[in-house]
Amino acid sequence: MKIAWFCIPAHGHTNPTLGLVKNLTQAGHKVWYFSFEEFREKIESAGATFIGCDGYDFEMEDKDNADRVGKDKVFATKMLVSATLALDEMSTRMIKEINPDVIVSDSVAFWGKLAAMKHKIPYVSSTTTFAFNRYSAKYMQESLWDILKMLMALPGINKQLKRLRDKGYPVNSLLDIVQNDNDTNTIVYTSKYFQPCAETFSDRYHFIGPSIRPIINNYKKIADKTVYISMGTVNQNKEFYRNCIRVLAKTNWQIIISMGTNNDRFDNLPDNIQVYESVDQMAVLSIADAFVTHCGMNSASEGLYFGVPLVLFPQTSEQDAVAKRTKELGAGVRLNSISENDILDSLTEIICNPQYKECADRISESFKKCGGVDEAKSFLEQIAKRD
């Protein structure tokens, strides 16, 4: 089986796929992975052939534009169209050369889905967040104002879609691109239990569980209770970390903090607090009793896989959906503010009430019962054979 795989330049969307890619290549299948130079080493280590998408004019040269994508639908559509057209000549040439049996693309790497539509190749969506349809979409509700802005933006969106049609992409509306339905073959990296409204998805959706890598460097548990704090690799909320350190220094808990690229300095730390730029997250979670997290899908899933209840502090609508579902299943509490009192109260509630641990263990069990990469591989083989 030959697979063309498309992904966006994001660790949270790339990392969950690598176990499946490795499983496929070890089984003798060939994977051509369209991504960006930063991810080359990881992708090639999984046995895939890396196809670079760097150097094309995506019309997004600075962070302001990146932030704008999430707020301005016309701009986001223009970005999507520009990315697709920027890659069109290269992707068309490579697809003709590879002649793949299946195209897999990240659920927001829409240029992969568009390539499958244009070249009439069986398509599979790789969904590293929750799967969304009209039922589960309530977890990421848009306000009335957002809907009104969308309606006002339609003329601009339609102008962008015409650019695609002129290049042979069979799209009639934005929904053709961004919305999957129950006829869309989809791999979702979570369990049916954790997935909101799982019963509303067809059997074309395979919930294979999160991708959990092995522990590399063990961490020693040096207290009865261990708290892990991480807000992702790029969070710069210095006041949050300072408040955590001040209030948790007064406890007898072991505190492990991963600050990512935060450039704040903390000297004279108390003995119970360890601060790192990065950690082996699997190793830390394997000894943790509570996890303060921004609720990125990967981080939350990794914590819950190890049965660790979560203190939920989402920063985006996608993360808020993860927080809502975790709280709904009883495995976490929301952090109301970054005040010292709220930080301590939330952690005390999580650590002292065994029900949170029990609920986290229930989610963990659902993850471990999933079919994992073997199920996904069989699914892809069936699609290639069927179509």
C-alpha atoms as a printed R data frame, in Angstrom:
    type eleno elety resid chain resno       x      y       z
1   ATOM     1    CA   MET     A     1   0.000  0.000   0.000
2   ATOM     2    CA   LYS     A     2   1.224  3.480  -0.904
3   ATOM     3    CA   ILE     A     3   0.117  6.418   1.269
4   ATOM     4    CA   ALA     A     4   0.531 10.168   0.769
5   ATOM     5    CA   TRP     A     5   0.230 11.846   4.179
6   ATOM     6    CA   PHE     A     6  -0.217 15.604   4.696
7   ATOM     7    CA   CYS     A     7   0.189 17.461   7.992
8   ATOM     8    CA   ILE     A     8   0.438 21.009   9.333
9   ATOM     9    CA   PRO     A     9   3.664 22.293  10.987
10  ATOM    10    CA   ALA     A    10   2.594 21.590  14.581
11  ATOM    11    CA   HIS     A    11   3.999 19.095  17.076
12  ATOM    12    CA   GLY     A    12   0.536 18.391  18.501
13  ATOM    13    CA   HIS     A    13  -0.730 17.316  15.091
14  ATOM    14    CA   THR     A    14   2.421 15.464  13.972
15  ATOM    15    CA   ASN     A    15   3.491 13.503  17.055
16  ATOM    16    CA   PRO     A    16   0.310 11.387  17.421
17  ATOM    17    CA   THR     A    17   0.681 10.142  13.842
18  ATOM    18    CA   LEU     A    18   4.242  8.876  14.096
19  ATOM    19    CA   GLY     A    19   3.453  5.608  15.881
20  ATOM    20    CA   LEU     A    20   0.981  4.708  13.141
21  ATOM    21    CA   VAL     A    21   3.406  5.744  10.400
22  ATOM    22    CA   LYS     A    22   6.100  3.545  11.959
23  ATOM    23    CA   ASN     A    23   3.674  0.636  12.239
24  ATOM    24    CA   LEU     A    24   2.751  1.023   8.564
25  ATOM    25    CA   THR     A    25   6.326  1.218   7.294
26  ATOM    26    CA   GLN     A    26   7.421 -1.739   9.434
27  ATOM    27    CA   ALA     A    27   4.598 -3.737   7.826
28  ATOM    28    CA   GLY     A    28   6.084 -2.989   4.410
29  ATOM    29    CA   HIS     A    29   3.776 -0.153   3.378
30  ATOM    30    CA   LYS     A    30   5.266  3.005   1.893
31  ATOM    31    CA   VAL     A    31   4.437  6.432   3.325
32  ATOM    32    CA   TRP     A    32   5.323  9.777   1.736
33  ATOM    33    CA   TYR     A    33   4.849 12.415   4.434
34  ATOM    34    CA   PHE     A    34   4.298 16.024   3.274
35  ATOM    35    CA   SER     A    35   5.442 18.272   6.110
36  ATOM    36    CA   PHE     A    36   8.013 20.896   7.080
37  ATOM    37    CA   GLU     A    37  11.769 20.773   7.710
38  ATOM    38    CA   GLU     A    38  11.416 21.068  11.487
39  ATOM    39    CA   PHE     A    39   9.747 17.652  11.510
40  ATOM    40    CA   ARG     A    40  11.967 15.852   8.997
41  ATOM    41    CA   GLU     A    41  14.009 13.896  11.546
42  ATOM    42    CA   LYS     A    42  10.948 12.586  13.410
43  ATOM    43    CA   ILE     A    43   9.185 11.611  10.201
44  ATOM    44    CA   GLU     A    44  12.183  9.857   8.687
45  ATOM    45    CA   SER     A    45  12.797  8.044  12.010
46  ATOM    46    CA   ALA     A    46   9.292  6.604  11.649
47  ATOM    47    CA   GLY     A    47  10.326  5.153   8.276
48  ATOM    48    CA   ALA     A    48   8.463  7.553   5.989
49  ATOM    49    CA   THR     A    49   9.824  9.472   3.016
50  ATOM    50    CA   PHE     A    50   9.822 13.158   3.926
51  ATOM    51    CA   ILE     A    51   8.461 15.604   1.321
52  ATOM    52    CA   GLY     A    52   9.296 19.209   2.223
53  ATOM    53    CA   CYS     A    53   6.610 21.891   1.998
54  ATOM    54    CA   ASP     A    54   8.937 24.705   3.100
55  ATOM    55    CA   GLY     A    55   9.792 27.556   0.762
56  ATOM    56    CA   TYR     A    56   6.342 27.967  -0.752
57  ATOM    57    CA   ASP     A    57   4.433 31.228  -0.439
58  ATOM    58    CA   PHE     A    58   1.849 30.562   2.262
59  ATOM    59    CA   GLU     A    59   1.323 34.322   2.723
60  ATOM    60    CA   MET     A    60   1.811 33.952   6.502
61  ATOM    61    CA   GLU     A    61   5.107 35.523   7.384
62  ATOM    62    CA   ASP     A    62   4.597 36.644  10.958
63  ATOM    63    CA   LYS     A    63   2.873 35.733  14.191
64  ATOM    64    CA   ASP     A    64   0.216 38.434  13.786
65  ATOM    65    CA   ASN     A    65  -1.047 36.636  10.703
66  ATOM    66    CA   ALA     A    66  -0.966 33.289  12.534
67  ATOM    67    CA   ASP     A    67  -3.102 34.717  15.347
68  ATOM    68    CA   ARG     A    68  -5.479 36.300  12.829
69  ATOM    69    CA   VAL     A    69  -6.268 32.928  11.241
70  ATOM    70    CA   GLY     A    70  -8.270 31.897  14.297
71  ATOM    71    CA   LYS     A    71 -10.318 35.103  14.347
72  ATOM    72    CA   ASP     A    72 -10.973 36.100  10.743
73  ATOM    73    CA   LYS     A    73 -12.696 33.496   8.563
74  ATOM    74    CA   VAL     A    74 -12.149 35.307   5.277
75  ATOM    75    CA   PHE     A    75  -8.459 35.621   6.074
76  ATOM    76    CA   ALA     A    76  -8.348 31.980   7.197
77  ATOM    77    CA   THR     A    77 -10.011 30.898   3.951
78  ATOM    78    CA   LYS     A    78  -7.555 32.974   1.939
79  ATOM    79    CA   MET     A    79  -4.706 31.294   3.840
80  ATOM    80    CA   LEU     A    80  -6.156 27.848   3.143
81  ATOM    81    CA   VAL     A    81  -6.589 28.621  -0.546
82  ATOM    82    CA   SER     A    82  -3.149 30.215  -0.831
83  ATOM    83    CA   ALA     A    83  -1.493 27.247   0.875
84  ATOM    84    CA   THR     A    84  -3.302 24.809  -1.409
85  ATOM    85    CA   LEU     A    85  -2.402 26.751  -4.552
86  ATOM    86    CA   ALA     A    86   1.187 27.289  -3.378
87  ATOM    87    CA   LEU     A    87   1.597 23.523  -3.052
88  ATOM    88    CA   ASP     A    88  -0.557 22.657  -6.077
89  ATOM    89    CA   GLU     A    89   2.152 22.160  -8.679
90  ATOM    90    CA   MET     A    90   4.459 20.222  -6.348
91  ATOM    91    CA   SER     A    91   1.711 18.087  -4.776
92  ATOM    92    CA   THR     A    92   0.168 17.305  -8.166
93  ATOM    93    CA   ARG     A    93   3.552 16.244  -9.556
94  ATOM    94    CA   MET     A    94   4.355 14.115  -6.486
95  ATOM    95    CA   ILE     A    95   0.931 12.477  -6.383
96  ATOM    96    CA   LYS     A    96   1.230 11.493 -10.046
97  ATOM    97    CA   GLU     A    97   4.701 10.114  -9.320
98  ATOM    98    CA   ILE     A    98   3.705  8.261  -6.136
99  ATOM    99    CA   ASN     A    99   0.273  7.132  -7.401
100 ATOM   100    CA   PRO     A   100  -0.930  6.578  -3.808
101 ATOM   101    CA   ASP     A   101  -3.690  4.138  -2.885
102 ATOM   102    CA   VAL     A   102  -4.809  6.446  -0.063
103 ATOM   103    CA   ILE     A   103  -4.310 10.086   0.925
104 ATOM   104    CA   VAL     A   104  -4.288 10.765   4.659
105 ATOM   105    CA   SER     A   105  -4.283 14.336   5.898
106 ATOM   106    CA   ASP     A   106  -4.547 16.062   9.219
107 ATOM   107    CA   SER     A   107  -8.092 17.310   9.758
108 ATOM   108    CA   VAL     A   108  -6.896 20.912   9.318
109 ATOM   109    CA   ALA     A   109  -4.302 20.272   6.578
110 ATOM   110    CA   PHE     A   110  -7.079 20.926   4.120
111 ATOM   111    CA   TRP     A   111  -4.724 20.942   1.134
112 ATOM   112    CA   GLY     A   112  -4.402 17.191   1.595
113 ATOM   113    CA   LYS     A   113  -8.162 16.687   1.494
114 ATOM   114    CA   LEU     A   114  -8.389 18.979  -1.540
115 ATOM   115    CA   ALA     A   115  -5.662 16.995  -3.309
116 ATOM   116    CA   ALA     A   116  -7.655 13.791  -2.705
117 ATOM   117    CA   MET     A   117 -10.766 15.467  -4.143
118 ATOM   118    CA   LYS     A   118  -8.901 16.791  -7.184
119 ATOM   119    CA   HIS     A   119  -7.161 13.518  -8.024
120 ATOM   120    CA   LYS     A   120 -10.082 11.265  -7.009
121 ATOM   121    CA   ILE     A   121  -8.031  9.258  -4.507
122 ATOM   122    CA   PRO     A   122  -9.560  7.641  -1.374
123 ATOM   123    CA   TYR     A   123  -9.232 10.054   1.559
124 ATOM   124    CA   VAL     A   124  -8.773  9.519   5.303
125 ATOM   125    CA   SER     A   125  -8.899 12.293   7.880
126 ATOM   126    CA   SER     A   126  -6.331 12.076  10.700
127 ATOM   127    CA   THR     A   127  -7.991 13.827  13.655
128 ATOM   128    CA   THR     A   128  -5.708 14.631  16.587
129 ATOM   129    CA   THR     A   129  -8.431 16.629  18.369
130 ATOM   130    CA   PHE     A   130 -11.983 15.510  19.077
131 ATOM   131    CA   ALA     A   131 -14.028 14.533  16.045
132 ATOM   132    CA   PHE     A   132 -16.625 17.221  15.404
133 ATOM   133    CA   ASN     A   133 -20.072 17.076  13.894
134 ATOM   134    CA   ARG     A   134 -23.231 19.086  14.564
135 ATOM   135    CA   TYR     A   135 -23.701 17.273  17.873
136 ATOM   136    CA   SER     A   136 -20.205 17.445  19.329
137 ATOM   137    CA   ALA     A   137 -19.763 21.001  18.012
138 ATOM   138    CA   LYS     A   138 -21.561 22.258  21.131
139 ATOM   139    CA   TYR     A   139 -18.227 21.798  22.909
140 ATOM   140    CA   MET     A   140 -16.828 24.636  20.766
141 ATOM   141    CA   GLN     A   141 -19.866 26.870  20.456
142 ATOM   142    CA   GLU     A   142 -19.601 29.981  18.347
143 ATOM   143    CA   SER     A   143 -21.363 33.100  19.496
144 ATOM   144    CA   LEU     A   144 -24.166 34.756  17.500
145 ATOM   145    CA   TRP     A   145 -21.689 37.517  16.623
146 ATOM   146    CA   ASP     A   146 -19.302 34.953  15.146
147 ATOM   147    CA   ILE     A   147 -22.104 33.542  12.983
148 ATOM   148    CA   LEU     A   148 -23.119 37.029  11.800
149 ATOM   149    CA   LYS     A   149 -19.505 37.828  10.886
150 ATOM   150    CA   MET     A   150 -19.349 34.564   8.937
151 ATOM   151    CA   LEU     A   151 -22.451 35.500   6.940
152 ATOM   152    CA   MET     A   152 -21.061 38.955   6.173
153 ATOM   153    CA   ALA     A   153 -17.814 37.322   5.056
154 ATOM   154    CA   LEU     A   154 -19.404 34.949   2.523
155 ATOM   155    CA   PRO     A   155 -18.725 37.094  -0.590
156 ATOM   156    CA   GLY     A   156 -15.017 37.195   0.266
157 ATOM   157    CA   ILE     A   157 -14.961 33.465   0.987
158 ATOM   158    CA   ASN     A   158 -16.669 32.648  -2.319
159 ATOM   159    CA   LYS     A   159 -14.063 34.717  -4.173
160 ATOM   160    CA   GLN     A   160 -11.329 32.569  -2.596
161 ATOM   161    CA   LEU     A   161 -13.128 29.327  -3.450
162 ATOM   162    CA   LYS     A   162 -13.308 30.387  -7.101
163 ATOM   163    CA   ARG     A   163  -9.497 30.454  -7.109
164 ATOM   164    CA   LEU     A   164  -9.570 26.755  -6.206
165 ATOM   165    CA   ARG     A   165 -12.204 25.848  -8.798
166 ATOM   166    CA   ASP     A   166 -10.127 27.574 -11.454
167 ATOM   167    CA   LYS     A   167  -7.297 25.138 -10.629
168 ATOM   168    CA   GLY     A   168  -9.480 22.050 -10.895
169 ATOM   169    CA   TYR     A   169 -10.533 21.590  -7.252
170 ATOM   170    CA   PRO     A   170 -14.216 20.503  -7.130
171 ATOM   171    CA   VAL     A   171 -15.438 22.703  -4.255
172 ATOM   172    CA   ASN     A   172 -18.810 24.427  -4.042
173 ATOM   173    CA   SER     A   173 -18.679 25.763  -0.501
174 ATOM   174    CA   LEU     A   174 -16.376 26.185   2.477
175 ATOM   175    CA   LEU     A   175 -18.157 23.260   4.129
176 ATOM   176    CA   ASP     A   176 -16.925 20.950   1.351
177 ATOM   177    CA   ILE     A   177 -13.438 21.611   2.659
178 ATOM   178    CA   VAL     A   178 -13.675 22.005   6.416
179 ATOM   179    CA   GLN     A   179 -16.503 19.636   7.337
180 ATOM   180    CA   ASN     A   180 -16.286 15.872   7.537
181 ATOM   181    CA   ASP     A   181 -19.453 13.794   7.611
182 ATOM   182    CA   ASN     A   182 -20.343 10.215   8.489
183 ATOM   183    CA   ASP     A   183 -19.144  9.060   5.074
184 ATOM   184    CA   THR     A   184 -15.647 10.432   5.731
185 ATOM   185    CA   ASN     A   185 -13.095  7.766   6.656
186 ATOM   186    CA   THR     A   186 -11.540  9.091   9.866
187 ATOM   187    CA   ILE     A   187  -8.911  8.063  12.396
188 ATOM   188    CA   VAL     A   188  -9.368  9.719  15.794
189 ATOM   189    CA   TYR     A   189  -6.625  9.536  18.428
190 ATOM   190    CA   THR     A   190  -8.885  9.095  21.446
191 ATOM   191    CA   SER     A   191 -11.418  6.612  22.814
192 ATOM   192    CA   LYS     A   192 -15.156  6.506  22.187
193 ATOM   193    CA   TYR     A   193 -15.612  7.083  25.921
194 ATOM   194    CA   PHE     A   194 -13.634 10.331  25.933
195 ATOM   195    CA   GLN     A   195 -15.039 11.504  22.573
196 ATOM   196    CA   PRO     A   196 -18.100 13.737  23.046
197 ATOM   197    CA   CYS     A   197 -21.275 12.387  21.392
198 ATOM   198    CA   ALA     A   198 -19.390  9.311  20.141
199 ATOM   199    CA   GLU     A   199 -22.652  7.494  19.387
200 ATOM   200    CA   THR     A   200 -23.443 10.015  16.613
201 ATOM   201    CA   PHE     A   201 -20.445  8.978  14.488
202 ATOM   202    CA   SER     A   202 -20.585  6.177  11.924
203 ATOM   203    CA   ASP     A   203 -18.390  3.081  11.813
204 ATOM   204    CA   ARG     A   204 -16.129  4.940   9.349
205 ATOM   205    CA   TYR     A   205 -14.734  6.688  12.440
206 ATOM   206    CA   HIS     A   206 -12.093  4.617  14.182
207 ATOM   207    CA   PHE     A   207 -11.258  5.751  17.722
208 ATOM   208    CA   ILE     A   208  -7.827  4.221  18.172
209 ATOM   209    CA   GLY     A   209  -6.774  5.874  21.452
210 ATOM   210    CA   PRO     A   210  -3.958  8.341  22.116
211 ATOM   211    CA   SER     A   211  -0.425  7.771  20.902
212 ATOM   212    CA   ILE     A   212   1.710  7.270  24.030
213 ATOM   213    CA   ARG     A   213   5.457  7.012  23.570
214 ATOM   214    CA   PRO     A   214   7.661  4.985  25.924
215 ATOM   215    CA   ILE     A   215   9.270  6.539  29.002
216 ATOM   216    CA   ILE     A   216  12.885  7.509  28.284
217 ATOM   217    CA   ASN     A   217  14.199  9.090  31.507
218 ATOM   218    CA   ASN     A   218  12.688  8.119  34.841
219 ATOM   219    CA   TYR     A   219  11.926 10.746  37.496
220 ATOM   220    CA   LYS     A   220  12.196  9.892  41.169
221 ATOM   221    CA   LYS     A   221   9.156 10.403  43.372
222 ATOM   222    CA   ILE     A   222  10.471 12.170  46.475
223 ATOM   223    CA   ALA     A   223   7.220 13.029  48.273
224 ATOM   224    CA   ASP     A   224   3.902 11.404  49.056
225 ATOM   225    CA   LYS     A   225   2.180 13.619  46.470
226 ATOM   226    CA   THR     A   226   3.658 14.845  43.178
227 ATOM   227    CA   VAL     A   227   2.218 17.751  41.176
228 ATOM   228    CA   TYR     A   228   3.192 18.365  37.558
229 ATOM   229    CA   ILE     A   229   2.622 21.782  35.983
230 ATOM   230    CA   SER     A   230   2.938 22.452  32.252
231 ATOM   231    CA   MET     A   231   1.164 24.974  30.062
232 ATOM   232    CA   GLY     A   232   2.726 23.861  26.781
233 ATOM   233    CA   THR     A   233   5.983 24.799  25.145
234 ATOM   234    CA   VAL     A   234   5.247 28.415  24.253
235 ATOM   235    CA   ASN     A   235   3.291 29.758  27.228
236 ATOM   236    CA   GLN     A   236   4.775 32.994  28.577
237 ATOM   237    CA   ASN     A   237   2.493 33.655  31.562
238 ATOM   238    CA   LYS     A   238   5.209 34.503  34.063
239 ATOM   239    CA   GLU     A   239   2.786 35.585  36.780
240 ATOM   240    CA   PHE     A   240   1.093 32.184  36.679
241 ATOM   241    CA   TYR     A   241   4.369 30.353  37.297
242 ATOM   242    CA   ARG     A   242   5.417 32.797  40.019
243 ATOM   243    CA   ASN     A   243   2.110 32.296  41.828
244 ATOM   244    CA   CYS     A   244   2.471 28.518  41.560
245 ATOM   245    CA   ILE     A   245   5.947 28.649  43.062
246 ATOM   246    CA   ARG     A   246   4.998 31.030  45.876
247 ATOM   247    CA   VAL     A   247   1.957 29.126  47.071
248 ATOM   248    CA   LEU     A   248   3.214 25.569  46.473
249 ATOM   249    CA   ALA     A   249   6.477 26.258  48.273
250 ATOM   250    CA   LYS     A   250   4.379 26.142  51.448
251 ATOM   251    CA   THR     A   251   3.271 22.552  50.806
252 ATOM   252    CA   ASN     A   252   5.060 19.258  51.376
253 ATOM   253    CA   TRP     A   253   4.288 18.144  47.807
254 ATOM   254    CA   GLN     A   254   6.893 17.467  45.126
255 ATOM   255    CA   ILE     A   255   6.355 20.091  42.403
256 ATOM   256    CA   ILE     A   256   7.737 19.574  38.886
257 ATOM   257    CA   ILE     A   257   7.268 22.521  36.508
258 ATOM   258    CA   SER     A   258   7.974 22.465  32.775
259 ATOM   259    CA   MET     A   259   8.129 26.076  31.556
260 ATOM   260    CA   GLY     A   260   8.893 25.639  27.883
261 ATOM   261    CA   THR     A   261  10.369 28.775  26.334
262 ATOM   262    CA   ASN     A   262   9.425 31.002  29.273
263 ATOM   263    CA   ASN     A   263  12.584 33.022  29.882
264 ATOM   264    CA   ASP     A   264  11.814 34.026  33.467
265 ATOM   265    CA   ARG     A   265  14.453 33.157  36.052
266 ATOM   266    CA   PHE     A   266  13.664 31.605  39.411
267 ATOM   267    CA   ASP     A   267  16.540 31.583  41.864
268 ATOM   268    CA   ASN     A   268  16.614 30.146  45.383
269 ATOM   269    CA   LEU     A   269  13.827 27.674  44.730
270 ATOM   270    CA   PRO     A   270  12.600 25.690  47.747
271 ATOM   271    CA   ASP     A   271  13.671 22.050  47.934
272 ATOM   272    CA   ASN     A   272  10.255 20.706  46.948
273 ATOM   273    CA   ILE     A   273  10.096 22.569  43.587
274 ATOM   274    CA   GLN     A   274  11.980 21.612  40.436
275 ATOM   275    CA   VAL     A   275  11.789 23.861  37.345
276 ATOM   276    CA   TYR     A   276  12.808 22.693  33.857
277 ATOM   277    CA   GLU     A   277  12.581 24.042  30.328
278 ATOM   278    CA   SER     A   278  11.318 20.623  29.247
279 ATOM   279    CA   VAL     A   279  10.874 17.174  30.770
280 ATOM   280    CA   ASP     A   280  10.141 13.612  29.707
281 ATOM   281    CA   GLN     A   281   6.421 14.178  30.190
282 ATOM   282    CA   MET     A   282   5.545 10.476  30.170
283 ATOM   283    CA   ALA     A   283   8.045  9.836  32.966
284 ATOM   284    CA   VAL     A   284   6.745 12.699  35.117
285 ATOM   285    CA   LEU     A   285   3.108 11.753  34.572
286 ATOM   286    CA   SER     A   286   3.877  8.173  35.586
287 ATOM   287    CA   ILE     A   287   4.621  9.427  39.130
288 ATOM   288    CA   ALA     A   288   2.213 12.390  39.282
289 ATOM   289    CA   ASP     A   289  -0.884 12.715  41.464
290 ATOM   290    CA   ALA     A   290  -2.172 15.894  39.786
291 ATOM   291    CA   PHE     A   291  -1.466 17.685  36.518
292 ATOM   292    CA   VAL     A   292  -2.055 21.410  35.946
293 ATOM   293    CA   THR     A   293  -2.470 21.653  32.167
294 ATOM   294    CA   HIS     A   294  -3.516 23.972  29.347
295 ATOM   295    CA   CYS     A   295  -5.629 21.044  28.087
296 ATOM   296    CA   GLY     A   296  -3.912 20.493  24.775
297 ATOM   297    CA   MET     A   297  -5.380 17.226  23.474
298 ATOM   298    CA   ASN     A   298  -2.054 15.392  23.633
299 ATOM   299    CA   SER     A   299  -1.085 16.593  27.115
300 ATOM   300    CA   ALA     A   300  -4.526 15.954  28.598
301 ATOM   301    CA   SER     A   301  -4.686 12.500  27.010
302 ATOM   302    CA   GLU     A   302  -1.213 11.623  28.301
303 ATOM   303    CA   GLY     A   303  -2.159 12.672  31.827
304 ATOM   304    CA   LEU     A   304  -5.407 10.717  31.745
305 ATOM   305    CA   TYR     A   305  -3.652  7.687  30.214
306 ATOM   306    CA   PHE     A   306  -1.588  7.516  33.408
307 ATOM   307    CA   GLY     A   307  -4.721  7.999  35.514
308 ATOM   308    CA   VAL     A   308  -3.715 11.475  36.659
309 ATOM   309    CA   PRO     A   309  -6.601 13.880  37.436
310 ATOM   310    CA   LEU     A   310  -6.291 17.310  35.842
311 ATOM   311    CA   VAL     A   311  -6.467 20.927  36.912
312 ATOM   312    CA   LEU     A   312  -7.897 22.458  33.750
313 ATOM   313    CA   PHE     A   313  -6.640 25.828  32.486
314 ATOM   314    CA   PRO     A   314  -7.480 26.008  28.732
315 ATOM   315    CA   GLN     A   315  -6.192 28.872  26.599
316 ATOM   316    CA   THR     A   316  -8.023 28.255  23.277
317 ATOM   317    CA   SER     A   317 -11.468 27.063  22.166
318 ATOM   318    CA   GLU     A   318 -10.013 23.663  21.183
319 ATOM   319    CA   GLN     A   319  -8.448 23.288  24.627
320 ATOM   320    CA   ASP     A   320 -11.692 24.448  26.225
321 ATOM   321    CA   ALA     A   321 -13.483 21.542  24.542
322 ATOM   322    CA   VAL     A   322 -11.000 19.112  26.121
323 ATOM   323    CA   ALA     A   323 -11.484 20.801  29.500
324 ATOM   324    CA   LYS     A   324 -15.291 20.584  29.250
325 ATOM   325    CA   ARG     A   325 -15.190 16.878  28.440
326 ATOM   326    CA   THR     A   326 -12.686 16.071  31.195
327 ATOM   327    CA   LYS     A   327 -14.782 17.928  33.777
328 ATOM   328    CA   GLU     A   328 -17.955 16.282  32.457
329 ATOM   329    CA   LEU     A   329 -16.417 12.845  33.053
330 ATOM   330    CA   GLY     A   330 -15.349 13.859  36.580
331 ATOM   331    CA   ALA     A   331 -11.585 13.677  35.998
332 ATOM   332    CA   GLY     A   332 -10.703 17.342  36.523
333 ATOM   333    CA   VAL     A   333 -11.546 20.732  37.983
334 ATOM   334    CA   ARG     A   334 -11.251 24.115  36.298
335 ATOM   335    CA   LEU     A   335  -8.744 26.658  37.491
336 ATOM   336    CA   ASN     A   336 -10.834 29.806  37.869
337 ATOM   337    CA   SER     A   337  -7.907 32.228  37.974
338 ATOM   338    CA   ILE     A   338  -4.140 32.298  38.400
339 ATOM   339    CA   SER     A   339  -4.424 33.583  41.974
340 ATOM   340    CA   GLU     A   340  -2.426 31.705  44.592
341 ATOM   341    CA   ASN     A   341  -5.604 30.721  46.451
342 ATOM   342    CA   ASP     A   342  -7.293 29.286  43.358
343 ATOM   343    CA   ILE     A   343  -4.168 27.327  42.400
344 ATOM   344    CA   LEU     A   344  -3.861 25.789  45.866
345 ATOM   345    CA   ASP     A   345  -7.604 25.138  46.253
346 ATOM   346    CA   SER     A   346  -7.869 23.388  42.883
347 ATOM   347    CA   LEU     A   347  -4.896 21.139  43.564
348 ATOM   348    CA   THR     A   348  -6.082 20.355  47.094
349 ATOM   349    CA   GLU     A   349  -9.498 19.343  45.727
350 ATOM   350    CA   ILE     A   350  -7.935 17.076  43.087
351 ATOM   351    CA   ILE     A   351  -5.445 15.455  45.450
352 ATOM   352    CA   CYS     A   352  -7.707 14.969  48.478
353 ATOM   353    CA   ASN     A   353 -10.878 13.773  46.730
354 ATOM   354    CA   PRO     A   354 -10.337 10.194  45.449
355 ATOM   355    CA   GLN     A   355 -13.272 10.448  43.031
356 ATOM   356    CA   TYR     A   356 -11.159 12.435  40.564
357 ATOM   357    CA   LYS     A   357  -8.542  9.702  40.474
358 ATOM   358    CA   GLU     A   358 -11.239  7.055  39.984
359 ATOM   359    CA   CYS     A   359 -12.700  8.966  37.034
360 ATOM   360    CA   ALA     A   360  -9.258  9.503  35.494
361 ATOM   361    CA   ASP     A   361  -8.609  5.757  35.814
362 ATOM   362    CA   ARG     A   362 -11.880  5.078  33.985
363 ATOM   363    CA   ILE     A   363 -10.746  7.211  31.041
364 ATOM   364    CA   SER     A   364  -7.322  5.560  31.161
365 ATOM   365    CA   GLU     A   365  -8.941  2.131  30.916
366 ATOM   366    CA   SER     A   366 -10.939  3.266  27.866
367 ATOM   367    CA   PHE     A   367  -7.724  4.417  26.161
368 ATOM   368    CA   LYS     A   368  -5.979  1.120  26.828
369 ATOM   369    CA   LYS     A   369  -8.883 -0.896  25.412
370 ATOM   370    CA   CYS     A   370  -8.659  0.880  22.035
371 ATOM   371    CA   GLY     A   371  -7.263 -0.923  19.013
372 ATOM   372    CA   GLY     A   372  -4.380  1.531  18.616
373 ATOM   373    CA   VAL     A   373  -2.126  1.649  15.566
374 ATOM   374    CA   ASP     A   374  -2.911 -1.950  14.579
375 ATOM   375    CA   GLU     A   375  -6.589 -1.083  14.166
376 ATOM   376    CA   ALA     A   376  -5.708  2.035  12.163
377 ATOM   377    CA   LYS     A   377  -3.361  0.059   9.906
378 ATOM   378    CA   SER     A   378  -6.065 -2.541   9.187
379 ATOM   379    CA   PHE     A   379  -8.547  0.264   8.493
380 ATOM   380    CA   LEU     A   380  -6.218  1.879   5.946
381 ATOM   381    CA   GLU     A   381  -5.506 -1.500   4.305
382 ATOM   382    CA   GLN     A   382  -9.244 -2.137   3.926
383 ATOM   383    CA   ILE     A   383  -9.779  1.287   2.318
384 ATOM   384    CA   ALA     A   384  -6.925  0.725  -0.128
385 ATOM   385    CA   LYS     A   385  -8.316 -2.706  -1.032
386 ATOM   386    CA   ARG     A   386 -11.951 -1.579  -1.199
387 ATOM   387    CA   ASP     A   387 -11.349  1.466  -3.392
